Amino acid sequence: MAFSRHFYQDYNFAFTQCHGVIDDNSLRIHILGFNNEAKGMTIIRELADARKLDNAGQVTVQGLVQLSELGNQRAAGRDGYLAIVVADPLIYEMGQLYANLVRDLKKDTRVFFDVKEALAWLGYDGHEADTLLAFMRKHRV
């Protein structure tokens, strides 16, 4: 599986990892699964760690457009922030494209190269950031 996700509900936090090879279909399955698991959460600050992504060559622009519609549905009725952390400039560009497509309904989506910067942008600092870093280390694939 190309995605894993864990929720730290006390902090309204979702940690998603993207790893291996992804395509339009695996992204669709992830978004639908996320929507189902996050039911009842009205505020979600998500960090999507894509630094272990090996290949996203099968993700298409058409697929990103369709998936952004699912992402917008996911954000409807919620305060949602998404920080995507990447290591590869090509993945950065894909993340930027997705961010621009979902920006209308989500509060905001940004792409980062640094996890601590992403957490700070999501509004976590000090003890909260340290707690979430430990949470992410515990669940890292």
N, C-alpha and C positions, 0 to 999 in steps of 0.2 A: 504494500500500500504506500502511496506517495504522500500521505498526510497523517498526522496525529494531532489531537487537540486535547487540551486539559483546561479546566476552568478553576479559577481561584475566586469563588463567588464573594468572599468577604471584601475583595478589592475590585469587584466588577471586571475581572481580568480574564482574558482568554489567551492561552498560549498555543499557537498552531505551528507545527513544523512541516515544512515541505522538503521532501528528500527523495533521492532517486530520480526517476523519470516521470514527468507529468505530461498530460495531454488535455485536450478540451474535456473529455469525458471524466477523467479523474478529478479535475477541478469542479465539474458539475456535481459529482457525487460528494465531494467535500463540502461544497456550499449547502447542498440540501441536507446533509448530515448535521452540519453546524446549526442550521436553522432549527432543526428538530431538537438538538441537545440544548440550545440556548433558550428554549421556551421559558417564559416567565422573567427573563432578564430584561430590564428596561434600559439599563446602561451597560454598554460593553466597550471596554478598551482592549483591543486585540493586538498582540504582537505576533506577526507571522514571520517566522525565521526560515528564510529560504537559502541560507548559506550552504546547506548540504545538498542543494538541488544539483543533480548531475546533468540533467538535460531537460530543457523545456522547448525543444525544437518542434514538438508536435502540437504546441499551443498556437492557435491561429488568431489572427485579428478578428475574424468573424466570430470565433469562439469566445474571445474576450468580450466582444460587444454583447453577445447573448448572455454570458456569465455575469456581466455587469448588471444586467436586468435582474438576475437572481440575487446578486449582492444588494441591489437597491431594495428588493423585496425583504431581504434579511434585515435591512436597516430601518424599514418602515415602522414607525411608532417607538423607536428607540433612539437614545443618544448613542451614536456609535462612532468610535475612532479606530482606525486601523493603521498600524505602523508595520511596514514590510521591511525586514532587514535582509540585505543581500550581500554577496561577496563578488559577484560578477557584473561588469558593466552592461552586458546584454540583458541580464535578468533585471537590472536596474531600469533599463528602458521599458521593458515589458511591464514592470511594476508601475512606472509612471503613466503608461497608457491606461492601465486598469484604474489607477487612482483618478485620472481625469474623467473616465467614463462613469465612475460611481460617485463622484464628488457632489452631484446635484442633490441627492437624497441623504447621503451620509454626512455627518458633521464634517469629517475630514479624513483624508487618507494621504499618507506620506511615505516615502521610501528613504531608507537609511542604510549606511554601511556599518553603523556602530549600535550595538544593543543598548548601551547605557544612554546614548543620545535619544534613541527611540523611546525608552522608558521615561526619560525626562519630558519629552514632547507629549507623551500620554498622560503626564501629570503625576508621575511617581518619582519621588526623590527620597533621600535619607533612608530611614528604616524601611519604608514601603518598598523602595527599589531593591534594597538588600534582600528583603524577604522574597520578592518576586524573582530575583536572580537565583536564589537558592531553590525556589520552586521550579524554575526552568531547568536548572542543572539536574534536579531529581528526575525530571521527565524527559530529558534529552535522549533522543534516539541515537 
